[in-house]
Amino acid sequence: MNGDKPTWTLAGHLGIIGHDKVLVSLAAPHFINGRIKETKKLSINLVDKAGKINYNTLKPVLFEFPTYHYLKTGDVLGKCLSFKPEK
């Protein structure tokens, strides 16, 4: 927030590095950097055109270092805790 007004920016690079940590890459001149440092708050949202994410159709793109490849995601591999591959 900037006072009582919401502020936002588009982040081109975001990485999940743990259950409670993410890495967000923002260029130094972005206004939002100062707000994040001052408030110690950041909200990250995935937005779908219908307003609700359908995880069966959402296909996030991953960027892999050091190969500089973009990878597609979205296939179900199996159920958690009792891994049995989906058919």
N, C-alpha and C positions, 0 to 999 in steps of 0.2 A: 504494500500500500504506500501511496505517497500522501501522507496526511490521511484524509478520509476518502481519497480517490484511489481506485484500483489502477495498477499499472501492469503492463505485460510486455514481453518480448518473445520473438521466435527464436528458439534454440535449435541450431542445426546439428549439434552433437551432444548426445546424452548417453551416459553409460551407467548401467547398474553394476555396482562393485561390491554389494553386500545386501543383506536383508534390510539394513537400516541406513545405507549410504548410496548416493548416486554421484556421478561426476558430470558437471555441466560445463561446457566450453562456451564462454562468451567473450567477445572482443572487448578489450579494455575500455574503449570510449563509451560503451553502452551505459545509459543513465541508470538502468536497473542494477548494475553492479554496486553502486553506492548504497542503494536502498537495501539490498541483500546484506551487505556488510553491516549497515547500521541497525537493521531490525533483526538480523539473524534468522530470517524467514524466507522460504522459497516454496512456492506451490508449482507442481508440475502436472500438466493435464494433457491427456490425449483426447482430441476432439474428433468426433465423427459428424458427417453432414446431417444425420437425423438426431443428433444430440445424445444418443446412447450408443455405447460401443458394443458391437456384435463381434465377439471374439472368434466366431467361425468365419467371418469375412475380413476382419482386420488383418492386414499383412504388413507389419512394420518392416522397414528396411534397416539392415545392419551394415555398418561400415567397419571393415576389418583392417587393422594395422598389422604387420607392415606390408601386406599384399596390395593395399589400396583397392580392394574389391568391395562391391556392394552385394550383400546377400539378402535373399528373401526369406521370410519366416512365415509361420502360420500353420504348419502341419501338426496334427496331434500325434505324438509318439506313443503315448500310453498313459495309464492312470498312475498317479502318484502313490507311493507306499506299497503297492502290490503291482509292480510293473509287469503288465501283460501287453505286448504290442497290439495296437488297434489294427483291425483288418480292413 
